[in-house]
Amino acid sequence: MSIKLVAIDIDDTLLNSDHAITDKTVSTIKRAIQQGTHIVLCTGRPLAGVAEYLKQLEIDGDNQYVITYNGALSQSVDGKILKSHILNLDDFKRIKNFCDRNNVQFNVLDDQSNIYTTNHSINRFTVVQAYENFAGIQQIESIAELASDFVMTKAVLVGEIDQINLVENQFKIDFANQYYQIRSTPNFFEILNKNANKGNALQDLRRYLHLDLSEVMSIGDERNDLTMFENSGTSVAMGNSSDFIKKHTDLVTTDNDHDGVAEAIEKFVLNH
């Protein structure tokens, strides 16, 4: 079967080292869209944080899709939520208590790209996170300020690498398999609903579109892409991926500074 959906990670996959999409990758993706292929950006970012890339790639309309918050939401690019795996206020309280005990800063995101934190001194990594994702930061004194039906897509523990190393290990001890946990960057440890990951979200979308597994290809570079690889008929690691990631994919393309995404699409989508 031909590939009808390509799931693409953003950071260090779609984007090069200058945090830009190369001209060749843009033109190749547009050609794939013109022949009817769904190009689905799969990211830890909220929808607001991918809007500029969707616009650049001309991915629009209610029949084009994106996977956001590391798989907490599958949605159309115009914002309609198809499937969600979210957290609630009880989770917020549990995670906040853990962070207070371990003296680590954190924030949570709702399903509208807003960031909330109870930290009085906002961590610089949270500021960068908000800037990159075009998100506002709402500082609250207590959880009591939030509505009883408040939902969040994920919590993010932020800090220096050594600190996050320690709290990541402790969180896994304290909560085991209660949540899906991913070290998305050296300074970010993310906590999601136990059913929220890129792979489950991709499976949700594939079923929604009535596609066979063999009609799905995924391209990524990090550990949070592993579940996406597992739910694809063809999995492709970027050349800049670690050896560990490369061992878990069917193929390896060139790196993100040498049009790796374009090369994979040309080979497996446009030439078939």
C-alpha positions in Angstrom: 0.0 0.0 0.0 1.1 3.6 -0.6 1.8 5.9 2.3 -1.1 8.2 3.0 0.0 9.8 6.3 3.4 11.0 7.4 3.8 11.9 11.0 6.7 14.3 11.6 8.4 15.4 14.9 9.3 19.1 14.9 12.3 19.9 17.0 15.6 18.5 15.5 13.5 16.7 12.8 11.4 19.1 10.8 13.5 22.0 12.0 17.3 22.3 11.3 19.9 23.6 13.8 18.8 27.2 13.0 15.2 26.3 14.1 14.0 26.7 10.6 12.4 24.5 7.9 14.7 24.3 4.8 13.3 25.4 1.5 13.7 21.9 0.1 11.7 20.4 3.0 9.0 23.0 2.5 8.6 22.3 -1.2 8.8 18.5 -0.7 6.1 18.5 1.9 3.9 20.7 -0.3 4.2 18.2 -3.1 3.2 15.4 -0.8 0.1 17.4 0.3 -0.8 18.1 -3.3 -0.9 14.4 -4.0 -3.3 13.8 -1.1 -0.9 12.7 1.7 -1.7 13.8 5.2 1.3 15.6 6.8 0.8 15.4 10.5 3.1 17.4 12.8 3.6 15.5 16.1 5.0 17.5 18.9 5.2 18.3 22.6 4.1 21.9 21.7 0.6 23.2 21.9 -1.4 24.1 18.8 -0.3 27.8 19.1 3.3 26.7 19.1 3.0 25.0 15.7 0.8 27.5 13.9 3.7 29.2 12.2 5.0 25.9 10.7 1.5 24.9 9.6 1.1 28.2 7.8 4.6 27.9 6.2 3.8 24.4 4.9 0.2 25.4 3.9 -1.4 22.7 6.0 -4.9 24.1 6.7 -8.5 23.1 6.8 -10.7 20.8 8.9 -9.3 17.7 7.1 -5.7 18.3 8.1 -4.4 17.2 11.5 -1.8 17.7 14.2 -0.8 15.8 17.3 0.1 18.1 20.2 1.3 18.0 23.8 3.2 14.8 23.1 0.1 13.0 22.3 -2.4 14.3 24.8 -4.5 15.7 22.0 -5.2 14.7 18.4 -6.9 17.6 16.6 -7.6 19.2 13.3 -5.3 22.2 12.5 -8.3 24.5 13.0 -8.6 23.4 16.6 -11.3 20.7 16.7 -10.2 18.0 19.2 -10.7 14.5 17.9 -9.3 12.6 20.9 -7.8 13.6 24.2 -5.9 11.9 27.1 -5.9 14.6 29.8 -5.2 15.2 33.5 -7.5 16.8 36.1 -7.2 18.9 39.3 -6.4 15.8 41.4 -3.4 15.2 39.2 -2.4 18.9 39.5 -2.5 18.7 43.3 -0.5 15.4 43.4 2.2 16.8 41.1 2.3 20.1 42.9 2.8 18.3 46.3 5.6 16.3 44.7 7.3 19.4 43.4 7.0 21.2 46.7 8.6 18.3 48.5 11.4 18.1 46.1 11.9 21.8 45.6 11.5 21.8 41.9 9.6 24.3 39.7 6.8 23.2 37.4 4.0 24.4 35.2 0.9 22.9 33.6 -0.7 23.5 30.2 -4.4 23.5 29.5 -5.9 22.6 26.1 -5.8 26.2 24.8 -2.0 26.7 24.9 -2.1 28.5 28.3 0.6 27.9 30.9 -0.2 27.9 34.6 2.2 27.9 37.6 2.0 28.3 41.3 5.7 29.2 41.4 6.4 32.7 42.8 9.6 33.0 40.9 9.1 31.8 37.4 11.9 29.6 36.1 13.7 30.9 33.0 13.0 27.6 31.2 9.3 28.3 31.7 9.7 31.7 30.1 11.5 30.2 27.1 8.8 27.6 26.9 6.1 30.2 26.8 8.0 32.3 24.2 8.6 29.4 21.8 5.0 28.3 22.0 3.3 31.8 21.8 1.7 30.9 25.2 0.8 33.2 28.1 1.9 32.4 31.6 -0.8 32.6 34.3 0.7 32.8 37.8 -1.8 31.6 40.4 -1.5 31.6 44.2 -3.3 28.3 44.7 -5.1 25.5 42.9 -8.3 26.8 44.5 -8.3 29.6 41.9 -9.0 27.1 39.1 -12.5 25.9 38.1 -13.4 22.5 39.4 -13.6 21.1 35.9 -10.2 22.4 34.9 -8.2 20.0 32.7 -4.6 20.0 31.7 -2.8 18.3 28.9 0.5 17.9 30.8 2.7 19.1 33.6 6.3 20.1 33.0 9.0 19.9 35.7 11.7 22.4 34.7 15.2 23.1 36.0 18.9 22.6 35.6 20.0 19.2 34.2 21.3 17.7 37.5 18.2 18.7 39.3 15.9 17.2 36.7 17.9 14.0 36.7 17.2 13.6 40.4 13.5 14.5 40.4 12.9 12.3 37.3 14.2 9.3 39.2 12.3 10.2 42.3 9.0 10.7 40.4 9.4 7.3 38.8 9.8 5.8 42.3 6.8 7.6 43.8 4.4 7.2 40.9 5.6 4.2 38.9 3.2 3.6 36.0 0.5 6.0 37.2 1.5 8.5 34.5 3.2 8.6 31.1 6.6 10.3 31.8 9.1 11.6 29.2 12.3 13.6 29.3 11.5 15.7 26.3 14.7 17.9 26.7 17.6 17.9 29.2 15.8 20.6 31.2 12.2 19.4 30.8 10.5 16.3 32.4 7.0 16.0 31.2 4.1 14.2 33.0 1.0 13.2 31.1 -2.1 10.9 31.3 -0.8 7.3 31.2 -2.5 6.8 27.8 -1.0 10.0 26.3 1.9 9.6 24.0 2.6 10.2 20.3 2.0 6.6 19.4 -1.5 6.3 20.9 -2.4 9.7 19.4 -1.2 8.5 16.0 -3.2 5.3 16.3 -6.3 7.3 17.3 -5.8 9.5 14.1 -5.1 6.5 11.9 -8.3 4.8 13.0 -10.3 8.1 12.6 -9.0 8.3 9.0 -9.6 4.5 8.4 -6.0 3.9 7.4 -4.1 0.7 7.5 -0.9 0.6 9.6 1.1 0.1 6.4 -0.1 3.5 5.1 1.6 5.4 7.9 5.2 6.6 8.0 6.8 8.5 11.0 9.9 10.5 11.2 11.6 11.5 14.4 14.8 11.7 16.4 14.1 11.3 20.2 12.8 8.9 22.8 9.4 10.5 22.9 9.1 9.4 19.2 9.5 5.7 20.0 5.8 5.1 20.5 5.2 6.9 17.2 7.6 4.5 15.5 5.8 1.5 17.0 2.5 2.7 15.5 3.8 3.2 12.0 4.2 0.8 9.1 7.5 2.6 8.2 9.6 4.3 10.8 12.5 6.7 9.9 15.1 8.1 12.3 16.9 11.3 11.5 20.7 11.1 10.9 21.2 13.3 14.0 19.4 10.7 16.2 21.3 8.7 18.8 22.3 5.2 18.0 19.7 4.0 20.4 16.9 5.7 18.4 18.3 4.4 15.1 18.2 0.8 16.3 14.4 1.2 16.9 13.5 2.3 13.3 13.3 0.7 10.0 15.4 3.2 8.2 17.7 6.2 8.8 17.6 9.3 6.7 20.1 12.2 6.6 20.2 14.7 9.4 18.1 17.8 10.0 20.7 20.1 8.5 20.7 18.1 5.2 17.0 17.8 4.4 16.4 14.4 6.1 12.6 14.8 6.2 12.6 15.7 2.5 14.8 12.8 1.6 12.5 10.3 3.4 9.3 11.8 1.8 10.8 11.8 -1.7 11.9 8.1 -1.3 8.8 6.6 0.3 5.9 8.9 -0.7 6.6 10.8 -3.9 8.5 8.0 -5.7 5.8 5.4 -5.1 
